Amino acid sequence: MDGLKMQHLISDMDINWTSVIAATVCATGSLYLFLKWRNYQKIQKKILNARRRRDKSLQQAEQAVQQFKMQALEVNKNLNCSTEILMESVAQLEDINTQKKGLLYGVPISIKDNVAYEGHDTSCGVVSKLDEPAFADSVVVTVLKKQGAIPFIKTNIPQGLLNYDCSNPIYGQTLNPCNLQKTSGGSSGGEGALIGGGGSILGLGTDIGGSIRIPASFCGICGFKPTTMRLSVRGISSCVKGQKSVLSSLGPLGRDVESLALCMRALLCQDMFSLDPTVPPIPFNQEVYESSEPLRIGYYENDGYLQPSPSMARAFRETKDLLERAGHTLVPFQPLRLYHALHELTIRGILGDGGRTLFSHLQAGPVDPCLRAQTNILSIPGFIKKLISVVLKPFYPRLSANLDASLGVGSVAELWRQHAKIEEYIQEVIAEWRRLNVDVLLCPMLGPAYNFRYCGSLNSALSYTILYNLLNFPAGAVTVSTVTEEDEAQLRHYKGVHGDVWDKLFIKAVKGGVGLPVAVQCVSLPWQDEMCLRFMREVEQLTAKSKLTKKP
């Protein structure tokens, strides 16, 4: 009898455990779905709050527009280039009327989203950085204010900043002022669009692969990337803070080179050197900037990695001819071991952790369409990347090398070796520069502006700009021409250097560019920023003079 009772009890226990397990599975599934739904609601709330803050600041600015004379509001309506209007600027405008001092007295300045301004987000276009207002102004904003400038608007960026488009899930896509069907470039794309559209005369951006120069080129303005740490980067936000292989630089964008030089002259003052003692106390050298001595100029039309678009090549050749006719000496120069520099030093360095830090920020919210190609690569497990890279190597060596480099470095010792190789490469390039005895370098500048959704798929096109971030050489973009019908027609014959998927995509990216601006790039050795600006001014003046003589 006792045995029968025991059997019934065990049977009842079995039934109860089955029910418990089923209930636990259901409860766990429900909890997972609930947490996922709640996280989605939190993300959407953050995005909605950010948009509401921007809309509120725009409404407040519209009320003050007669007093503040902000064309930026109208430009933003057309181009979607701002993330927030800084209403503190209205009070600052009233304050400076009593002071009337500083090299930038009364000049309204736009600043990129990731430049800290007290009480406002530096979102970098990612949800994970929303609702984290800066506790204090960045050093550059503090110095701008001391020089009488009025930071009045924050401008749009791509999600995560490591992209040369300008779109994110929070604020949307920024449009090109020269053609609304084109991107403004990035990552300082909001700056490029606002200045190119006439909403600002001077702005600050950051550049880790061309992020100042590309928007300047795409939007028909000028942009300058100084030597890293010539200007303070304290208070500048990033999604890959601590990455040291390829350094980011903060610099100005403006309608002309003189505006860039004025901004540099104003920022390179005792206030900056005191606020950030890590910045070398080197004031702006006006004598070098204003020099008119003939230059010895290195040049290359094709870097051997990306064949320039027809308009890029033509603009370069015309500028080279103008410089020769003006009495400057032009010396052939070719980038050294560029394939190795781009893959093994640059990409492997920037993605030293395999892109995990950047990916963690992107995972915190929806991924923007302009970044999907990049996030797809970042999400592939390492061993599969390696396998695909090996399979692709015989057919598409450039894609294979790029994929392998995206694995990053495997250890601290390997990272140290990589840093040592970068130092050796920099010295190798400087030695070649010295051997040829050149003062500056002229090279093509990426352009014209792309159609939407191509930037994230074309890292190959950054070879002309990102090299000078790796080298930490000052570099600037100067607009010199526009795309002609003949340039457009020549695209039909474009083959590229490799004839691979990237070369075919590049044609699609720049297609339909008639009338868009085209720029050239000017480069100098580290810490010779004034020499680079002087060269940019020479190119700008010769181009303007040439256009005048061509007029009937």
Secondary structure, DSSP 4 states (H G I P E B T S, - for coil): -HHHHHHHHHHHHHHHHHHHHHHHHHHHHHHHHHHHHHHHHHHHHHHHHHHHHHHHHHHHHHHHHHHH--THHHHHHHH--EEEE-THHHHHHHHHHHH--STTTT-EEEEETTB--TTS---TT-GGGTT---SS--HHHHHHHHTT-EEEEEE---TTS-SSS-EETTTEEPEETTEEEEE--SSSHHHHHHHHTTS-SEEEEEESSSTTHHHHHHHTSEEEEPPTTSS--TTB--SSTT--SS--EEEEEESSHHHHHHHHHHHSSHHHHHH-TTS------HHHHH-----EEEE-S--SSSPPPHHHHHHHHHHHHHHHHTT-EEEE---SSHHHIIIIIIIHHHTTTTTHHHHHHHHTSPPPGGGHHHHHHHTS-HHHHHHHHHHHTTT-HHHHHHHHHTT--SSHHHHHHHHHHHHHHHHHHHHHHHHHT-SEEEEE---SPPBTT-GGG-GGGGHHHHHHHHTT--EEEEEEEE--HHHHHHGGG---SS-SHHHHHHHHHH-S-TT-EEEEEEE--TT-HHHHHHHHHHHHHHHHHHHHHH--
